[in-house]
Amino acid sequence: MKKMFAKKKQKAFLYLIDELEYTQKEAQRLIAKGRLFIDGIAMTRTAGEIEGAFEFIYFEPITKGLEATFITDEFVVFDKPSGVLVHPQNRNTAYSLIDELKYQFGRHANIAHRIDQETSGLVLCARNKDSERDIKMMFEEREMKKKYLALVHGKFEKELTVDEPLLREEDESAIVRMVVKVDARGKSSQTSFKPIKYYEKLDMTIIECKPHTGRQHQIRVHLFHVKHPIVGDPIYGQGEKDIIRFLDKELTKEDRISMGGASRLLLHASELEFELYKKSYIVKSKEEFKNICIQSLHVNNFSDFV
């Protein structure tokens, strides 16, 4: 909430347009939501007037210096670190990728798709409303080709396409709402997997993952289904008590390593391939996945990762 001051009596939405560069529609929508307060009382009339001191709740982005991987006039791509949210969960979220995007590229820039907080890698962001609409349509039409890299438990011996429906069913349990499962009642979901390198001492395999649909937790659930859970996954393959501890943010780095073999989920969005405005793009992550794995595994495993 920010303290503001109007020197003369005027329509509140006109003040917000002049001072914060909102459109009329945006300003009136925020007023209607009760974001503007006079003497502690929310104004909800979109044609209401202000004069003197008042308070206004609005998003003010911050930066932590995360540099974009790829920049054009229409879009930008960030290499999101694991642990960073794409969007804030609530007002208590101190920082998310949307902060970095809007701080660097302006208020009209917006994120075009999501990856999990635990997943690292490429996130495509639009720089204006027109490109946002067109990029989101590209995702809806499945014209975006995505590649991920994952480190999984066990020896993944051959290429495989998993075609199993996924269901996220509402339930009284917070865990059930969080966890997606293979279920005949679910939505059609397909993911292709290809082994890259097996590490015998660790009994782990780096694999390439290509999702053909965009379901929540799709890669994680499909790999768990074929008995190759992702190293460091705090949910799929874990017991109920540990899942609750993870959701309640009670797990230490050592707990994570003991539970799932790594201090983070070892899943990385490594490549985006698409066509936009008659130009073809292949954007690759600049992060070396093997180094990500080494940094996240137990220190005693470093020499085994060769």
C-alpha positions as CSV (number, residue, x, y, z in Angstrom):
1,M,0.0,0.0,0.0
2,K,1.4,3.4,-1.1
3,K,0.6,6.8,0.3
4,M,-0.4,9.3,-2.4
5,F,-1.6,12.9,-2.6
6,A,-3.9,14.7,-5.0
7,K,-3.3,18.4,-5.0
8,K,-6.8,19.2,-6.5
9,K,-10.2,17.5,-6.4
10,Q,-10.6,15.2,-9.4
11,K,-11.9,11.8,-10.5
12,A,-9.8,9.1,-8.9
13,F,-9.4,7.1,-12.1
14,L,-8.1,10.3,-13.9
15,Y,-5.4,10.7,-11.2
16,L,-4.3,7.1,-11.6
17,I,-4.1,7.5,-15.4
18,D,-1.9,10.6,-15.1
19,E,0.3,9.4,-12.3
20,L,0.7,5.7,-12.9
21,E,0.0,5.5,-16.7
22,Y,-3.0,3.1,-16.3
23,T,-5.6,2.9,-19.0
24,Q,-9.1,4.1,-18.0
25,K,-10.3,0.5,-17.9
26,E,-7.3,-0.6,-15.7
27,A,-7.8,2.3,-13.3
28,Q,-11.5,1.8,-12.9
29,R,-11.1,-1.9,-12.4
30,L,-8.6,-1.4,-9.6
31,I,-10.9,1.1,-7.9
32,A,-13.8,-1.3,-8.2
33,K,-11.7,-4.0,-6.5
34,G,-11.3,-1.7,-3.5
35,R,-7.6,-0.9,-4.0
36,L,-8.0,2.8,-3.2
37,F,-8.5,4.0,0.4
38,I,-9.5,7.3,1.9
39,D,-9.2,7.6,5.7
40,G,-8.9,3.8,5.8
41,I,-12.2,3.2,3.9
42,A,-12.1,1.6,0.4
43,M,-13.5,3.5,-2.5
44,T,-15.4,1.3,-4.9
45,R,-17.3,3.8,-7.1
46,T,-15.3,4.0,-10.3
47,A,-16.4,7.6,-10.8
48,G,-15.4,8.6,-7.2
49,E,-13.4,11.7,-6.5
50,I,-10.3,12.3,-4.5
51,E,-8.6,15.3,-2.9
52,G,-5.6,15.3,-0.6
53,A,-4.0,12.2,1.0
54,F,-5.1,8.7,0.2
55,E,-3.7,5.2,-0.1
56,F,-3.5,2.9,-3.0
57,I,-2.5,-0.8,-3.3
58,Y,-0.7,-1.6,-6.6
59,F,2.0,-3.8,-7.8
60,E,5.4,-2.2,-7.7
61,P,8.0,-4.5,-9.2
62,I,11.5,-5.0,-7.8
63,T,14.7,-6.5,-9.4
64,K,17.3,-8.9,-8.3
65,G,19.3,-8.4,-11.4
66,L,18.2,-11.6,-13.3
67,E,19.3,-11.0,-16.9
68,A,17.2,-12.1,-19.9
69,T,18.5,-15.0,-22.1
70,F,16.9,-13.7,-25.3
71,I,15.4,-10.3,-26.2
72,T,13.4,-9.1,-29.2
73,D,10.9,-6.2,-29.6
74,E,8.0,-8.5,-29.1
75,F,9.1,-11.0,-26.5
76,V,11.8,-11.8,-24.0
77,V,13.0,-15.1,-22.5
78,F,14.3,-15.6,-19.0
79,D,16.2,-18.6,-17.5
80,K,14.2,-18.9,-14.3
81,P,16.1,-20.3,-11.3
82,S,14.6,-23.1,-9.3
83,G,12.7,-21.8,-6.3
84,V,11.5,-18.6,-8.0
85,L,7.7,-18.3,-8.5
86,V,6.5,-17.2,-11.9
87,H,3.7,-15.2,-10.3
88,P,3.3,-14.2,-6.7
89,Q,1.1,-16.6,-4.6
90,N,-0.2,-13.8,-2.4
91,R,0.8,-10.3,-1.1
92,N,3.5,-11.9,1.1
93,T,5.5,-13.1,-1.9
94,A,8.5,-10.9,-1.8
95,Y,9.8,-11.6,-5.4
96,S,8.7,-13.5,-8.5
97,L,9.6,-13.6,-12.1
98,I,6.9,-11.1,-13.0
99,D,8.7,-8.5,-10.8
100,E,11.8,-8.9,-12.9
101,L,9.9,-8.8,-16.2
102,K,7.9,-5.7,-15.4
103,Y,10.8,-3.9,-13.7
104,Q,13.0,-4.3,-16.8
105,F,10.5,-4.2,-19.7
106,G,7.5,-2.2,-18.4
107,R,4.0,-2.6,-17.0
108,H,2.5,-4.0,-20.2
109,A,5.0,-6.9,-20.4
110,N,3.5,-10.2,-19.2
111,I,4.4,-13.8,-18.7
112,A,2.9,-16.0,-21.4
113,H,3.1,-19.5,-19.8
114,R,4.1,-21.1,-16.5
115,I,6.6,-23.6,-15.1
116,D,6.6,-24.9,-11.6
117,Q,8.4,-23.0,-8.8
118,E,10.8,-26.0,-8.4
119,T,11.5,-26.3,-12.1
120,S,14.2,-24.1,-13.6
121,G,14.7,-22.9,-17.1
122,L,13.2,-21.0,-20.0
123,V,10.1,-18.8,-19.6
124,L,8.7,-16.9,-22.6
125,C,7.3,-13.5,-21.8
126,A,5.4,-11.0,-24.1
127,R,6.5,-7.4,-24.1
128,N,3.1,-5.9,-25.1
129,K,-0.6,-6.8,-25.2
130,D,-0.7,-7.8,-28.8
131,S,2.3,-10.2,-28.6
132,E,0.9,-11.6,-25.3
133,R,-2.4,-12.5,-27.1
134,D,-0.6,-14.1,-30.0
135,I,1.9,-16.1,-27.9
136,K,-0.8,-17.4,-25.7
137,M,-2.7,-18.5,-28.7
138,M,0.4,-20.3,-30.0
139,F,0.5,-22.3,-26.7
140,E,-3.2,-23.1,-26.9
141,E,-2.8,-24.3,-30.5
142,R,0.2,-26.5,-29.4
143,E,2.5,-24.7,-31.9
144,M,5.2,-24.3,-29.2
145,K,7.8,-27.1,-29.0
146,K,9.4,-27.5,-25.6
147,K,12.2,-29.6,-24.4
148,Y,13.2,-30.3,-20.8
149,L,16.1,-32.1,-19.2
150,A,15.6,-34.2,-16.1
151,L,17.8,-36.4,-13.9
152,V,15.7,-39.5,-12.9
153,H,16.3,-42.4,-10.6
154,G,17.2,-45.7,-12.2
155,K,18.5,-46.7,-15.6
156,F,16.2,-45.3,-18.3
157,E,17.1,-47.7,-21.1
158,K,15.2,-46.7,-24.3
159,E,13.0,-44.0,-25.9
160,L,9.5,-44.0,-24.6
161,T,6.2,-42.1,-25.1
162,V,3.9,-42.1,-22.2
163,D,0.2,-41.6,-23.2
164,E,-1.7,-41.5,-19.9
165,P,-4.6,-39.3,-18.9
166,L,-3.9,-37.0,-15.9
167,L,-6.4,-35.9,-13.2
168,R,-6.3,-33.2,-10.6
169,E,-9.4,-33.9,-8.5
170,E,-10.7,-31.5,-5.8
171,D,-10.8,-33.0,-2.4
172,E,-10.9,-32.0,1.3
173,S,-7.2,-32.9,1.6
174,A,-4.7,-30.2,0.6
175,I,-2.4,-32.9,-0.6
176,V,-4.9,-34.4,-3.0
177,R,-5.6,-30.9,-4.5
178,M,-1.8,-30.5,-5.0
179,V,-1.0,-33.9,-6.4
180,V,-1.9,-34.9,-10.0
181,K,-2.4,-38.6,-10.8
182,V,-2.8,-41.0,-13.8
183,D,-6.5,-41.7,-14.0
184,A,-8.8,-42.8,-16.8
185,R,-11.2,-39.9,-15.9
186,G,-8.4,-37.4,-16.5
187,K,-7.4,-35.3,-19.5
188,S,-5.4,-36.8,-22.4
189,S,-1.7,-36.3,-21.8
190,Q,1.4,-37.3,-23.8
191,T,5.1,-37.0,-23.1
192,S,8.1,-38.4,-25.0
193,F,11.3,-39.3,-23.2
194,K,14.8,-40.1,-24.5
195,P,17.8,-41.2,-22.4
196,I,20.9,-39.1,-22.7
197,K,23.4,-40.5,-20.2
198,Y,23.3,-43.1,-17.4
199,Y,25.5,-42.7,-14.3
200,E,26.0,-46.2,-13.0
201,K,27.5,-45.2,-9.6
202,L,24.5,-43.0,-8.8
203,D,22.0,-45.3,-10.6
204,M,20.5,-42.1,-12.2
205,T,19.9,-41.1,-15.9
206,I,19.8,-37.7,-17.6
207,I,16.9,-37.8,-20.0
208,E,15.3,-35.4,-22.6
209,C,11.5,-34.8,-22.1
210,K,9.2,-33.5,-24.8
211,P,5.6,-32.7,-23.5
212,H,3.0,-32.8,-26.3
213,T,0.3,-31.5,-24.0
214,G,0.5,-28.9,-21.2
215,R,-1.0,-30.5,-18.1
216,Q,0.1,-29.5,-14.6
217,H,3.0,-31.6,-13.3
218,Q,2.8,-33.7,-16.5
219,I,6.5,-34.7,-16.9
220,R,6.8,-35.4,-13.1
221,V,3.7,-37.6,-13.0
222,H,4.5,-39.5,-16.2
223,L,8.0,-40.3,-15.0
224,F,6.7,-41.4,-11.6
225,H,4.2,-43.6,-13.4
226,V,6.9,-45.4,-15.3
227,K,8.9,-45.8,-12.1
228,H,11.6,-43.3,-12.9
229,P,10.8,-40.4,-10.5
230,I,12.7,-37.2,-11.0
231,V,15.6,-36.8,-8.5
232,G,14.7,-34.3,-5.9
233,D,11.0,-34.4,-6.4
234,P,9.4,-33.5,-3.0
235,I,6.0,-34.8,-3.9
236,Y,5.8,-37.7,-6.4
237,G,7.4,-40.7,-4.7
238,Q,7.3,-39.3,-1.2
239,G,5.3,-40.3,1.9
240,E,2.3,-38.2,3.1
241,K,4.2,-36.8,6.1
242,D,7.1,-35.6,4.0
243,I,4.7,-34.0,1.4
244,I,3.0,-32.1,4.2
245,R,6.4,-31.0,5.6
246,F,7.4,-29.8,2.1
247,L,4.1,-27.9,1.6
248,D,4.5,-26.3,5.0
249,K,8.1,-25.3,4.1
250,E,9.6,-27.3,7.0
251,L,12.2,-29.3,5.0
252,T,15.9,-28.4,5.2
253,K,18.3,-28.8,2.3
254,E,19.6,-31.9,4.0
255,D,16.1,-33.3,4.4
256,R,15.5,-32.8,0.7
257,I,18.7,-34.7,-0.2
258,S,17.8,-37.5,2.2
259,M,14.2,-37.8,0.8
260,G,14.7,-37.4,-2.9
261,G,18.5,-37.4,-3.6
262,A,18.9,-33.7,-4.3
263,S,18.2,-30.3,-2.7
264,R,15.8,-29.3,-5.5
265,L,13.7,-30.9,-8.3
266,L,16.1,-31.7,-11.1
267,L,13.9,-30.7,-14.0
268,H,15.0,-27.9,-16.4
269,A,13.2,-26.3,-19.3
270,S,16.1,-26.3,-21.8
271,E,14.7,-25.3,-25.2
272,L,11.8,-23.5,-26.9
273,E,11.1,-23.7,-30.6
274,F,8.4,-21.7,-32.2
275,E,7.4,-19.4,-35.1
276,L,6.1,-15.9,-34.4
277,Y,5.3,-13.2,-36.9
278,K,6.7,-15.3,-39.7
279,K,10.1,-15.7,-38.0
280,S,11.4,-19.0,-36.6
281,Y,13.1,-19.2,-33.2
282,I,15.0,-21.8,-31.3
283,V,16.0,-20.5,-27.8
284,K,18.3,-22.7,-25.7
285,S,19.0,-22.3,-22.0
286,K,22.5,-21.0,-21.2
287,E,22.6,-23.1,-18.0
288,E,24.5,-26.4,-18.1
289,F,22.2,-29.0,-16.7
290,K,24.9,-31.3,-15.6
291,N,26.3,-28.5,-13.5
292,I,22.9,-27.9,-12.0
293,C,22.7,-31.6,-11.1
294,I,26.2,-31.6,-9.5
295,Q,25.4,-28.5,-7.4
296,S,22.1,-30.1,-6.1
297,L,23.3,-33.6,-5.3
298,H,25.0,-34.6,-2.1
299,V,28.7,-33.6,-2.1
300,N,29.9,-37.2,-1.9
301,N,28.3,-37.8,-5.3
302,F,30.3,-35.2,-7.2
303,S,33.1,-37.6,-8.2
304,D,30.5,-40.2,-9.4
305,F,29.0,-37.7,-11.8
306,V,31.4,-38.3,-14.7
